[in-house]
Amino acid sequence: MSQKLEFIEKASTPGANISALCREYDISRQTGHKWLRRFHEQGYVGLSEQSRRPVSSPLATGEDIVVGILELRDRHSTWGPDKIARVLERTLGELAPSRSTVSRVLQRLGKTRRRRTRVRVWGVEGRPRIEVKAPNELWTIDIKGWWRAQNGEKCEPLTVRDAFSRKVLAVTLLARTGAQQVRRVLLDVFEQHGLPAAMQCDNGPPFICVRARGGLTLLSAWLISLGIRLVRSRPGCPQDNGGHERMHRDLSELELRPARTRRAQQRACDRWMVDFNEVRPHDALGGKTPAEVYRDSNRRSLAPLVPSYPPEWKTRRVSRNGNVSVNDDTVFVSSALVGHIIGLRQEDALRWHAYFFGVDLGSLEIIPSLGDVYSSGPVSSLVSRVSPDPSTVNASEAGPEPRKKKTVTA
């Protein structure tokens, strides 16, 4: 400022040589005349620093675009610049802002979050990801952790997802997560989208009972009878179903804004599904949405299949008590298999091996008895050799008390 004042004082004296003064103060003649003009028009105020920002910029981001960016960000708190830019490109075409422009707008308005660094745990390896090449080759299913609506109602989502297209096929809030409740949801999904070739689940109820024969429950036995292969994640390894867990993290944004009732929360889940499937682009799909990639399954029949076993095997239908009979004797198999047909492969004169479709149910052994106080002649006893000890099985899986002439060993 002092340099400008000295220049103005000298340049204002009569007969001053402006060109020589500009050389003396190491400024251009254009700058010198500009300072003089501002001084004559505005006085000393005109000598202060002026903004160099242009009056208008053809490259400035329009207000409507900024508003659109903010609306998408507020509606989808987990979306970053990439997804927002792709969604705007669909609606605005050539007028859509670039990814860098979206990022700059979010940063300027304080709408960015620092990416959390994930620490790799050495020595812990996940199961190799199951490669799928088309929709409906593999679905994943899980029950997400619950939260409460504003009125205190419990909201526990059952979620179903296609592994190839990433499309979420169901987000259904359940009051109870028993086998019958989950089955009703799956029936609706099957009727709408058809049946998958395989389904991946964790090792918890109602999908798996680790203490039952073959790990079967009423639900898993029903799914197998429909021709659906079950893929079990390793116990305590949620990373085996990492894509599904990642989807659950996105779904958690609803948990942060609980609705008034469970019914209202279900409507919010339905809207979230539409956004996830039809609006949000997915990086692994080349920017496409899951709905653009997914196609319904051609398998539509919900009739249970009849298992096919080798002709030399014996077949038995499990009774309503969970029992089967072999050589006029009975043994408890599983209450999960009531009404289903199992196959018995004879290993030798005393042992049979039981199967349900391709599921190994364990070994059954006929042990001749020396006699029985309740009969006049020799009798035989059927023993189940499976792990764990049947005495540790839940009451719902354990079946009726064996007759006194039978013993059950591990």
Backbone hydrogen bonds, N-H to C=O, Kabsch-Sander energy under -0.5 kcal/mol:
donor,donor_aa,acceptor,acceptor_aa,energy
5,L,1,M,-2.2
6,E,2,S,-2.4
7,F,3,Q,-2.2
8,I,4,K,-2.7
9,E,5,L,-2.6
10,K,6,E,-2.3
11,A,7,F,-2.7
12,S,8,I,-1.6
13,T,10,K,-0.9
16,A,13,T,-1.7
18,I,16,A,-0.9
21,L,17,N,-2.2
22,C,18,I,-2.4
23,R,19,S,-1.9
24,E,20,A,-2.3
25,Y,21,L,-2.3
26,D,23,R,-0.8
27,I,22,C,-2.6
32,G,28,S,-2.3
33,H,29,R,-2.6
34,K,30,Q,-1.7
35,W,31,T,-2.3
36,L,32,G,-1.9
37,R,33,H,-2.4
38,R,34,K,-2.4
39,F,35,W,-2.1
40,H,36,L,-2.3
41,E,37,R,-1.9
42,Q,38,R,-3.2
43,G,38,R,-0.6
43,G,39,F,-1.6
45,V,42,Q,-0.8
46,G,43,G,-0.9
47,L,44,Y,-1.4
48,S,45,V,-1.6
60,A,57,S,-1.5
66,V,62,G,-2.1
67,V,63,E,-2.5
68,G,64,D,-2.3
69,I,65,I,-2.4
70,L,66,V,-2.3
71,E,67,V,-2.5
72,L,68,G,-2.1
73,R,69,I,-2.2
74,D,70,L,-2.7
75,R,71,E,-2.1
76,H,72,L,-2.1
79,W,76,H,-1.6
84,I,80,G,-2.0
85,A,81,P,-2.6
86,R,82,D,-2.0
87,V,83,K,-2.3
88,L,84,I,-2.3
89,E,85,A,-1.8
90,R,86,R,-1.4
91,T,87,V,-1.3
92,L,88,L,-3.1
93,G,89,E,-1.5
95,L,92,L,-1.7
96,A,93,G,-1.5
102,V,98,S,-2.2
103,S,99,R,-2.4
104,R,100,S,-2.3
105,V,101,T,-2.4
106,L,102,V,-2.4
107,Q,103,S,-2.3
108,R,104,R,-2.5
109,L,105,V,-1.8
110,G,107,Q,-1.2
111,K,106,L,-3.3
119,V,117,T,-0.5
120,R,118,R,-0.5
122,W,120,R,-0.8
124,V,121,V,-1.5
125,E,123,G,-0.7
137,E,134,A,-1.3
139,W,198,A,-2.2
140,T,161,R,-3.0
141,I,200,Q,-2.3
142,D,159,T,-2.0
144,K,142,D,-0.5
144,K,157,P,-2.3
147,W,155,C,-1.9
149,A,153,E,-2.8
150,Q,259,A,-3.0
151,N,260,R,-1.6
152,G,149,A,-2.0
155,C,147,W,-3.3
156,E,154,K,-0.6
156,E,174,L,-0.8
158,L,172,T,-2.9
159,T,142,D,-2.7
159,T,157,P,-0.6
160,V,170,A,-1.9
161,R,140,T,-2.4
162,D,167,K,-2.7
163,A,138,L,-2.6
163,A,161,R,-0.5
166,R,162,D,-1.6
169,L,160,V,-2.4
169,L,167,K,-0.7
170,A,160,V,-1.5
172,T,158,L,-2.3
173,L,171,V,-0.5
174,L,156,E,-2.4
182,V,178,G,-2.3
183,R,179,A,-2.4
184,R,180,Q,-2.0
185,V,181,Q,-1.5
186,L,182,V,-2.4
187,L,183,R,-2.5
188,D,184,R,-1.7
189,V,185,V,-2.0
190,F,186,L,-3.1
191,E,187,L,-2.4
192,Q,188,D,-1.5
193,H,189,V,-3.1
194,G,190,F,-2.4
195,L,299,R,-2.3
197,A,136,N,-2.6
199,M,229,R,-2.6
200,Q,139,W,-3.1
201,C,231,V,-2.2
207,F,204,G,-1.2
208,I,204,G,-1.8
209,C,215,G,-1.8
212,A,209,C,-1.9
215,G,212,A,-2.2
216,L,213,R,-1.9
221,A,217,T,-2.7
222,W,218,L,-1.6
223,L,219,L,-2.3
224,I,220,S,-2.4
225,S,221,A,-2.0
226,L,222,W,-0.9
226,L,223,L,-0.7
227,G,224,I,-1.9
228,I,223,L,-1.9
229,R,197,A,-2.3
229,R,227,G,-0.6
231,V,199,M,-2.8
232,R,230,L,-0.6
233,S,201,C,-2.5
237,C,234,R,-1.8
240,D,237,C,-1.9
241,N,238,P,-1.6
242,G,239,Q,-1.4
244,H,241,N,-0.5
245,E,241,N,-2.0
246,R,242,G,-2.4
247,M,243,G,-1.7
248,H,244,H,-1.9
249,R,245,E,-1.5
250,D,246,R,-1.4
251,L,247,M,-2.1
252,S,248,H,-1.2
253,E,250,D,-1.5
254,L,251,L,-1.9
255,E,251,L,-0.6
256,L,252,S,-1.0
257,R,254,L,-0.9
265,Q,261,T,-2.2
266,Q,262,R,-2.2
267,R,263,R,-1.7
268,A,264,A,-1.7
269,C,265,Q,-2.1
270,D,266,Q,-2.3
271,R,267,R,-2.0
272,W,268,A,-2.2
273,M,269,C,-2.3
274,V,270,D,-1.7
275,D,271,R,-2.2
276,F,272,W,-2.8
277,N,273,M,-2.8
278,E,274,V,-2.8
279,V,274,V,-0.6
279,V,275,D,-1.6
280,R,275,D,-3.0
282,H,288,K,-2.4
285,L,282,H,-1.2
286,G,283,D,-1.7
287,G,282,H,-2.2
288,K,285,L,-1.0
291,A,277,N,-2.7
292,E,289,T,-0.9
293,V,289,T,-0.8
293,V,290,P,-0.9
294,Y,290,P,-2.5
297,S,193,H,-2.9
300,R,298,N,-0.8
305,L,225,S,-3.6
309,Y,307,P,-0.6
313,W,310,P,-1.8
314,K,344,L,-2.4
316,R,342,I,-2.1
318,V,340,H,-2.9
319,S,323,N,-2.9
322,G,319,S,-2.2
324,V,331,V,-1.9
326,V,329,D,-2.9
329,D,326,V,-1.1
331,V,324,V,-2.1
333,V,322,G,-3.6
334,S,322,G,-1.0
337,L,334,S,-1.2
338,V,335,S,-1.0
339,G,318,V,-2.5
340,H,337,L,-2.4
342,I,316,R,-3.0
343,G,355,Y,-2.6
344,L,314,K,-3.3
345,R,343,G,-0.5
345,R,353,H,-3.1
346,Q,344,L,-0.6
347,E,351,R,-2.4
348,D,351,R,-1.3
352,W,364,L,-3.9
353,H,345,R,-3.0
354,A,362,G,-2.8
355,Y,343,G,-2.3
356,F,359,V,-2.3
359,V,356,F,-2.8
361,L,354,A,-2.7
361,L,359,V,-0.5
362,G,354,A,-0.7
363,S,385,R,-1.7
364,L,352,W,-4.4
365,E,383,V,-3.2
366,I,350,L,-4.6
367,I,365,E,-0.7
367,I,381,S,-2.6
369,S,379,V,-2.3
375,S,372,D,-1.5
381,S,367,I,-1.4
383,V,365,E,-3.1
385,R,363,S,-3.7
385,R,383,V,-0.6
386,V,384,S,-0.8
392,T,389,D,-2.6
393,V,390,P,-1.4
397,E,394,N,-1.1
398,A,394,N,-1.7
399,G,395,A,-1.0
406,K,403,R,-2.1
409,T,407,T,-0.5
